Amino acid sequence: MPDMSASASLAMTHLVTFAKEVDEDKVTPGVLGFIVFAAMALAVWALMKSMSRHMNRVDFTQVPDPKAEQAEQAERAEPESADAEASGQGKQKQG
């Protein structure tokens, strides 16, 4: 390691001794794993709170479309008049 600086060499020495102190049979996520998990949990909580706020603002009442309502009534009226004419009970002239 001729091209390493003295501080880099010292850091590598400390890291190697730290790696030897770690029990090879026990693997833990450590502090960094906890911090990452906690940050993700906070992000999910904030997103759920925001989504809940936005969903509460949505108005789910639907205004009926007058054109669609008229077309639906016209469709209902046509079969009734066709059935009445076919059975001979259509409009009869009273005289």
DABEL-V680079 format. One record per residue. RES is the residue in three letters. PHI is phi in degrees with one decimal (NA if undefined). Layout:
((RES:PHI) (RES:PHI))
This chain:
((MET:NA) (PRO:-74.6) (ASP:-95.3) (MET:-86.3) (SER:-77.0) (ALA:-66.8) (SER:-69.6) (ALA:-67.1) (SER:-65.9) (LEU:-65.8) (ALA:-63.1) (MET:-63.1) (THR:-63.9) (HIS:-68.0) (LEU:-65.7) (VAL:-66.6) (THR:-68.2) (PHE:-66.4) (ALA:-65.7) (LYS:-73.6) (GLU:-75.7) (VAL:-72.6) (ASP:-69.6) (GLU:-72.0) (ASP:-89.0) (LYS:-120.9) (VAL:-115.3) (THR:-129.5) (PRO:-72.7) (GLY:77.2) (VAL:-67.4) (LEU:-61.2) (GLY:-62.9) (PHE:-65.3) (ILE:-63.7) (VAL:-63.3) (PHE:-63.0) (ALA:-65.2) (ALA:-65.2) (MET:-66.2) (ALA:-64.4) (LEU:-64.6) (ALA:-65.2) (VAL:-65.0) (TRP:-60.7) (ALA:-65.5) (LEU:-65.2) (MET:-66.0) (LYS:-64.2) (SER:-64.3) (MET:-63.9) (SER:-62.8) (ARG:-62.8) (HIS:-67.8) (MET:-68.4) (ASN:-70.2) (ARG:-80.5) (VAL:-75.0) (ASP:-97.3) (PHE:-91.8) (THR:-73.8) (GLN:-105.3) (VAL:-84.6) (PRO:-67.9) (ASP:-81.6) (PRO:-62.1) (LYS:-66.4) (ALA:-68.1) (GLU:-65.4) (GLN:-66.9) (ALA:-65.0) (GLU:-66.6) (GLN:-66.2) (ALA:-66.1) (GLU:-66.6) (ARG:-69.8) (ALA:-73.4) (GLU:-62.3) (PRO:-64.6) (GLU:-64.8) (SER:-70.2) (ALA:-68.7) (ASP:-67.0) (ALA:-66.7) (GLU:-67.8) (ALA:-69.1) (SER:-88.8) (GLY:84.3) (GLN:-106.7) (GLY:-68.5) (LYS:-64.9) (GLN:-108.0) (LYS:-80.9) (GLN:-101.5) (GLY:-138.3))
